[in-house]
Amino acid sequence: MPQFTGIHHVAVTVSDLAASAAFYERVLGFPPAGGIDDEHLHRRLFTLPDGVNLGLTQHDTATSESFSPFRPGLDHLGLAVADRAELEAWAAHLDTVGIAHSGLVDADYGTALSFTDPDGTALEFFTPTP
């Protein structure tokens, strides 16, 4: 079977590119890494600490449907953090910037902190159980 080396990028469709880019920069600290503007779409790119790229895309022909983790497709975007202390720091940061979140949720396999972006796309900080 042919091989691949990992995930290169994830692209998320947004309804307001400026608002979403500001959210990912201000709330999550993602550094901008360029953009694409052409006849049919507008995209802002971010490179995450592990080298994976995140693209936020606004299409000129967008639908009015909102994100749902229950519809086939993306369920959520999980962002890795080092440990529970880092999750607690993120919870405090989200509180400071006024972003509603789940609080820390423990499971047998790890701990998560869930919240949404401006379009309701589910995001999660996660650390596995040691």
Buried (B, 14 or more C-beta within 10 A) or exposed (E): EEEEEEEEEEEBBBBBBEBBBEBBBEBBEBEEEEBEEEEEBBBBBBBBEEEBBBBBBBBEEEEEEEBEEEEEEBEBEEBBBEEBEBBBEBBEBBEEEEBEBEEBBEEEEBBBBBBBBBBEBBBBBBBEEE
